[in-house]
């Protein structure tokens, strides 16, 4: 068993230091997830605080130490989706547009915009698969559904993303 899994076991048993070490270890992954959904640095940082609190409060529910990171990311995705629903709007970050508007980043911005227009499940699947490099099997376990279902959903999500990009005049090939 790896050092991370040992930390998870300690954290689940109530070791606050181990929990803080894990949060330090995964804060970049949580930030990337939050920023990909919320597209606003301040809101992403607030999301990390809230997710840290929720994870701490529910840490004893972690059954499999190997999936702690996945569990955290799932909490973040749920938080972000709830946050966006409450706002009833897509957050538009003008500063990010200005900073990332350079030609070399055009496709990344276009991809983020297109993903915002997808349904919640599609955004979640694409984020887990392509931003967090989870395997189909890991996503299936996380979502508690068969791998074939994940493949079908992922295929539909990619198709929808491609249509959004082509519809927006995008030149990014999926």
C-alpha positions in Angstrom: 0.0 0.0 0.0 1.3 3.4 -1.0 2.1 6.4 1.2 -1.0 8.2 -0.1 -3.3 5.3 0.9 -1.7 5.2 4.3 -2.5 8.9 4.7 -6.1 8.3 3.6 -6.5 5.5 6.2 -5.1 7.9 8.9 -7.4 10.7 7.8 -10.5 8.5 7.8 -9.7 7.4 11.3 -9.6 11.1 12.4 -5.9 12.2 11.9 -6.3 15.9 11.1 -2.6 16.2 10.0 -3.0 13.4 7.5 -6.2 15.0 6.2 -4.4 18.3 5.7 -1.5 16.6 3.9 -3.9 15.0 1.5 -5.7 18.3 0.8 -2.3 19.9 0.1 -1.5 17.0 -2.2 -4.7 17.3 -4.2 -5.3 21.1 -4.1 -4.1 21.6 -7.7 -6.4 18.9 -9.0 -9.3 20.5 -7.1 -8.4 23.9 -8.4 -8.2 22.7 -12.0 -11.6 21.1 -11.7 -13.2 24.2 -10.1 -11.7 26.6 -12.6 -12.8 24.4 -15.5 -16.4 24.6 -14.3 -16.6 28.0 -12.6 -14.1 29.9 -14.8 -13.5 32.4 -12.0 -10.5 32.3 -9.7 -12.2 33.8 -6.7 -15.1 31.3 -7.0 -12.7 28.4 -7.6 -10.8 29.3 -4.4 -14.1 29.5 -2.5 -15.0 26.1 -3.9 -11.8 24.6 -2.6 -12.6 25.9 0.9 -16.1 24.5 0.8 -15.0 21.1 -0.7 -12.3 20.9 2.0 -15.0 21.4 4.6 -17.3 18.8 3.1 -14.6 16.3 2.6 -13.5 16.7 6.2 -17.0 16.4 7.5 -17.6 13.2 5.4 -14.1 11.7 5.5 -15.2 8.7 7.5 -17.4 7.6 4.6 -14.4 6.8 2.4 -14.4 3.1 1.8 -11.5 2.6 -0.6 -8.3 4.6 0.1 -7.2 4.2 -3.5 -10.2 6.3 -4.7 -9.8 9.2 -2.3 -8.7 11.6 -5.0 -11.6 10.5 -7.2 -13.9 11.0 -4.2 -12.6 14.5 -3.7 -13.0 15.4 -7.4 -16.5 14.1 -7.3 -17.4 16.4 -4.4 -15.9 19.3 -6.3 -17.8 18.5 -9.5 -21.1 18.3 -7.5 -20.3 21.5 -5.7 -19.6 23.3 -9.0 -22.7 22.0 -10.7 -24.8 23.1 -7.7 -23.2 26.5 -7.7 -23.8 27.0 -11.4 -27.4 25.9 -11.0 -28.0 28.4 -8.2 -26.5 31.2 -10.2 -28.6 30.2 -13.3 -25.8 31.5 -15.5 -22.5 30.6 -16.9 -19.7 32.5 -15.2 -17.9 34.6 -17.7 -14.4 35.7 -16.7 -13.3 38.7 -18.7 -9.8 38.5 -17.2 -9.4 34.9 -18.3 -10.5 35.9 -21.8 -8.0 38.7 -21.9 -5.1 36.5 -20.6 -5.9 33.5 -22.7 -7.0 35.2 -25.8 -3.6 34.7 -27.4 -3.7 32.6 -30.6 -1.9 29.7 -28.9 -4.6 29.5 -26.3 -7.6 30.1 -28.6 -8.5 26.4 -28.8 -8.4 25.9 -25.0 -10.8 28.8 -24.5 -13.0 27.6 -27.3 -13.1 24.2 -25.7 -14.0 25.6 -22.3 -16.8 27.7 -23.8 -18.2 24.7 -25.6 -18.0 22.5 -22.5 -20.0 25.0 -20.6 -22.9 24.5 -23.0 -23.0 20.7 -22.5 -25.2 19.0 -20.0 -24.0 18.3 -16.5 -23.2 14.6 -17.1 -21.2 15.3 -20.3 -19.2 18.0 -18.6 -18.5 15.7 -15.7 -17.4 12.8 -17.9 -15.2 14.9 -20.1 -13.6 16.5 -17.0 -12.9 13.2 -15.3 -11.6 11.5 -18.5 -9.5 14.3 -20.1 -8.7 16.7 -17.3 -8.0 14.1 -14.6 -6.9 11.2 -16.9 -9.2 8.7 -15.2 -9.7 5.4 -16.9 -13.1 4.2 -18.1 -13.1 1.6 -15.3 -12.4 4.3 -12.6 -15.2 6.5 -14.0 -17.6 3.5 -14.0 -16.8 2.8 -10.3 -17.1 6.4 -9.4 -20.5 6.8 -11.1 -21.5 3.2 -10.1 -22.5 2.1 -13.6 -21.2 -0.4 -16.1 -18.1 0.5 -18.2 -20.1 0.1 -21.4 -22.5 2.8 -20.2 -19.6 5.2 -19.5 -18.2 4.5 -23.0 -21.6 5.3 -24.5 -22.1 8.5 -22.5 -18.5 9.6 -23.2 -19.0 9.0 -26.9 -22.2 11.1 -26.8 -20.5 13.8 -24.9 -17.6 13.9 -27.4 -20.1 14.0 -30.3 -22.0 16.9 -28.6 -18.7 18.7 -27.9 -17.6 18.3 -31.5 -21.0 19.7 -32.7 -20.7 22.7 -30.4 -17.2 23.4 -31.6 -18.1 23.1 -35.3 -21.2 25.1 -34.7 -19.1 27.9 -33.1 -16.9 27.9 -36.2 -14.2 26.1 -34.2 -11.3 24.5 -35.9 -10.5 22.1 -33.0 -10.8 18.5 -34.0 -12.0 16.1 -31.4 
